């Protein structure tokens, strides 16, 4: 296998969240090509699991597709080198008002490899205790509690259209099936 080599990189957009680049690359056969890509800081996503077998998801409006989505609690890494587990803990509490004493890392996956370096770190949260919901300025969401099995079924049926949430739920389901006899 041969990889592409960056010859020149030009930042064409510098936003609050995203940076966009246009790079000239050398291909393995010696020809040159252009790659446009997005630099993303990464994120963490959490599947909370209560002892009674329920979970909490969040319903929020997402502007680009202009619709509401049911999602697992998640958020971006705010600075380079930030610990993804700390981000998972922070976002769970900020969005839902619950804290996890136990976080289990399920996987770290790249959702958009064709145009971004974003990586999402997925966790299962257990041993939950009340915390304090603190939504960011301009953040509006509804916390939705439901049986975890119902959330799994929604993900399997494609009713949860957010890719990170579907991946998080299916990863959690596989982990629980392998490691737990009872979901709680």
Secondary structure, DSSP 8 states (H G I E B T S, - for coil): ----EEEEEEEEEE-SS-EEEEEEEE-TTS-EEEEEEEE---EEEEEE--TTSEEEEEEEEETTTTEEEEE-EEEE--STT--HHHHHHHHHHHHHSEEEEEEEEEEEE-S-TTTB---EEEEEEEEEEE------TT---EEEEEEHHHHHHHHHTT----HHHHHHHHHHHHHHHHH-SS--
